[in-house]
Amino acid sequence: MKIPILTWHAVLPLPEGTQVRGAVSLRAFETQVAWLARRGFTSLSMDAAADLLAGRGTPPRRPVVLSFDDGYRCVLQHALPVLEAAGLRATLFVVTGSVGATTGWYLAKGGQSFEHAGWDELERAAAAGHGIGSHTVQHRRLTNLSPVERDAELTDSREALRARFGACDHLAYPFGSVSEAVAESALRCGYRTACTTQPGRNAPGQPLAWLRRQTIGRSLGVLGFAHRAGLPW
């Protein structure tokens, strides 16, 4: 058994042929989700994935974890209804310091700014069965921070989410920035799992603070999507 963890960022109703850095078109996303449903994939929560990777429980025939980084409003508006209609659920990794704000992390690379969902929107997503995890407070590269700054990013984000949702046991490293010290900090600060951006699938025994994850960064059709995601055809 190997568990793929897929991640998207923004999902937008883009005109045909339009590319926006950090975003996948809604049409492409709908095609990808329809393929997952048609091929019989079962979406797992991060808790369920962690249990299976620790050797507990029986996996479904085709397990997959679906995730979104940053907590953008467009994901809640466009992507989550598509998943719910297909009987699938995702984990949203939220930048707590940007909830309800607009950020422009992609502007320097020719992209655009994105609005982040507000707390009430995230609470509705959680009520619909989606998981909420941490993407830190300010989306800073954790490997560039002092131990004190790093622990504050990890702890303050987790506590803000715990206050809203009752638990926050899962983390996605901003930019995939991780080292041995960062991974140790994540576990010490109370996270059960932490996701990198290192591609590949996760087999039992994979260190839970170094989970592999495949970024779906372009508006791919099903063949390109399956290949990039490393999913069995």
C-alpha positions, 0 to 999 in steps of 0.5 A: 500500500502506498498513499499519494497526497495531492495538493492544489493551491488556487482553483479559478474559473479561467478562460480556456487556454489561460494560465495563472501561476499557482492556480488550476482552472475549474474546468481542469479540476472538475475533470481531475475529480471526475477521473478520481471518482470514476477510478474508485479513489477514496479520499482519506483524512490526514488522521486516517492516512497517519493511522494507515502509515503507522500500520493501523487499520485496513486501507481502501482499494485506492486511497488518496489524500486531497489537500489545498495549501493557503486557504484561498477563498476560491477553493471554498467557492469552486473546488470544495463543491466539486469534491462534495458532489463526488463524495470526496473530502480534502484537508485545507492547510490554512495560513492563520495570519492571512485569514480573511486577507488578500496576499500576493505571494505569486506577484513577484513571479508573474502571478496574481494576488488571492483572497483568503477565506474568512473564519466563518467560511472555514468553519462551514468547510469543516462542518461539511467534513473537510479537515483544517490544518496549519500552514503556519502564521505568516507563510515564512520559510521555516528553515530561514528562521531562528528556533524561537521564530520557528516555534512561534510560527508552528505553535501560534498557528496550531493554537489559533486553529485548535481554538476554532476547530478543537484540534489541529494535528497536521501541518504543511511546510510553507514552500516545502521548506524543511530540515531535520531541525524543522521536522523535530520542531513540528513534532515537539509543537504537537503536530502528528504529521507534516507534509513536504513538497517532495514528490512521491507516494507514502508507504508504511514506515514513512516518517510522519513529519516528512510526508511526500506530496505531489503539487498539482500546479497546472491545468492538466488533463486526466493523462497529465494529471494521473502521470504527475500525481503518480496515480495508478491508471 
